[in-house]
Amino acid sequence: MWSEFKKFAFKGNVIDMAVGVIIGGAFGKIVTSLVNDLLMPVLGLLLGKINFSNLKIVLTPASGDVAEAAIYYGSFIQSVVDFLLVAVCIFFFVKLMNRAKKPEEPKPEPPKGPTTEELLAEIRDLLAEKK
């Protein structure tokens, strides 16, 4: 069982996938910071000094020790912008990788020789001539 696990875990594809997941996680954090710290404040300023993280619909206001129940749709908008930015970046990265990838050259077909039946017919004819 240990040898099977080593074969699986150390295959090239698994290692490449692990590196991709780690880099993707770090890239996601960078994009989230870009959206939350740079894009959304500028967008909020352009839309009339709106802070998107505070946009909410209060369902029940806070009373005493009970916190308010609210739908934070501003956070949802930030998450959607975050997702769209990540999707666009991944799209362009894959497009760049596909362009950089060398196209596979078609393999030349091996020269066609005589078929088995043609060879047998030729051998038969040569044997018939010798008789």
N, C-alpha and C positions, 0 to 999 in steps of 0.2 A: 504494500500500500504506500509506503514511504517513497519508493522509487517512482511509482505512478504520479504521486504528488509532485516530486521534483521535475519529472518530465513536463507536467502541466504548468507548473509555476515558473519554470525557467525557459519556456518557449519564447521565441522572439515576439510573437504577437501579444502575449500576456504582459511582458515587460513593457512593450510599446504602449499598450493600453493603460497600464498603471501610470506611466510617465504622463500620458495624455490627460488622465483624470486629475493628477496632481497639478499640472500646469493649468488645466481648465478651471480648477477650484481657485487658484491664485488669480487667474485672469478674471473670473467672476467677481472676486473681491475688488479688483481694480475698477471694473466697469460699474459695480455698485457704488463705489466711492465717487466715480466720475458723475454718475447720475445724481446721487444724493447731495454731493457737495458742490458740484459745478453747474450741471445742466438745470436741475430743478429750481435752484435759487434764481438763476437768470430767467428762466421761463416764468417763475412766479413774479419777478419784478416786471417783466414785460406785460403780464396779465393784470397788473394793478396791485403789486406788493402782496401777492397771495403766498402763504407758506403752505405748501402741499401736505406736509406731514401733519398739520393741524386740521386739515379738512375732515369733517366727520358729521354724521347724522346721529344726534343723541336720541336714543330710544327711551331710556329712563334716566333722569338726572340723578346725580349723587345725593344721597340723603343719609346723614349720620356716618356710620362706619361702612355703609354700602357704596361701592364705587359706581360711577355711571356706566351704563351699558350703551355703547355707541358703535356705529359702523364707520370705520376709518377708511373712507374711499380715497383719500389723498395718498395713503400708503400704497393702496392698490394701484393707483395711477403711476406712482414711482416704480412699482414692481413691473408694470407693463412696459414702461419706457426702458427699464433695465433689461428686460427680456428682449425687446426689439433691438436694442443696441448690441447685445450679445449675439443675437441671431444674425444681424447684418455683418458683424465682425467675423463670425464663423463662416458665413457665406463667402465673404471676400477671401478669407484665408484658404478655404477649400478650392476656390477658383484659382488662386495664385499657385497652390500646390499642383493642381491639375495642369496648369500651363507650364510649370517648371518640369513636370514629369515628361520624360522622353517618350514619344509615341513608340509603340511596339512595332518593330519592323516585321513585315510579313516574311515568314520562312519560305525559302525557295522550295518548290516541289522537287522531290527526287526525280531524276530522269526515269521515264517510264520504259521499262524493259518488256521483253516478251512475257506473255502469260505462261502459266504452267502448261496449259493445253497446247500452246504454240511450241514450247520447247519439246514436249513429248511427241508432237507431230513431226518436228524436225528430226528428232532422234529416230523415230520410226522410219522416216524417209531415208536417212543415212544407212540404217541397218538394211533396208530393202534394197538399196543400191549395191551393197556389198555382197549380197547373195547371188 
